[in-house]
Amino acid sequence: MVRDGDGIIEEILRYFTSAPNPIQLAVAIYAVGLLPQKKHQLWSLPAGTGKSRIIACAALTYLKTRALGQVHIVIPTKLLKDRDQSTFAPLWELGSVQGRVEYHEDIPDLVDATDLVIFDEADLFLFSKYDQVAQMSEKRHVLAFTASVSATNFGSVEQELVRMLNFEALSYSVVKRENEQEADFDQLLVGPTQPKLDELIERYIQD
């Protein structure tokens, strides 16, 4: 698991105006920490829970814990790609990784074995460009995010597709505390995908 023991990631995020909330930060660090064991991950996140911030934080975590490699962020819509590229440009400068992040609207052609590829709206690529995804991801780390398909409720087609691509299907669900009157996402806990994720989120909420 990635350990931000010196607080490097958190220190950088202190100066970023669009920083992730504690849950978004925990999910990002957890996903990167799983990569040595689960190099291809498909995350299903509830709509409105900040996929863009999770993706950016995962990219930063990957780069700050490795001396080599780049991060390729793939967003299929030009408008959203341009928005995120502009929004998170200051974060890459704060982290001194601005030369190691590239944005794409389609699957990148040149990806080194030390690189990380992150897909937003991943289901669009998994279904329409299966062969390209399979070829690109064969020897590389891939984080794929979607709000369109629940990882706990895949149909037979989705399950077979994930199996053939050797992706691990992961998800988390937001659970309201008993003493909460309103669903404020910054104050919510998650139902654990694995116990370590729950523990990590508790750490950031308590801190």
Helices and strands as residue ranges (DSSP letters): H 8-13, H 22-34, E 40-44, H 51-64, E 71-74, H 78-94, G 98-100, E 101-104, E 116-119, H 122-128, H 130-137, E 141-146, H 156-164, E 168-171, E 173-175, G 185-187, E 189-191, H 195-206
